[in-house]
């Protein structure tokens, strides 16, 4: 989590340096154009992560791990019920 936050922060820092300009062509009222661009950039990154979520889960075998854990959970429930009936 800290690493992804650091990468996001480092990707935004160059854009925030550009917002310190005094040129009036870069501002929309009180909000600078670069802040608006950064907002849409972050939204784009989030949208891409949501779109490619299945690909990421497949690559890191997350779906397979979850399926295996559910099977283990079912087997443990069966063993627990079987054990409680024998007592």
Buried (B, 14 or more C-beta within 10 A) or exposed (E): EEEEEEEEEEEBEEBEEBBEEEEEEBBEEEEBBBBEEBEEBEEEEEEEEEEEEEEEBEEEEEEEEEEEEEEEEEEEEEEEEEEEEEE
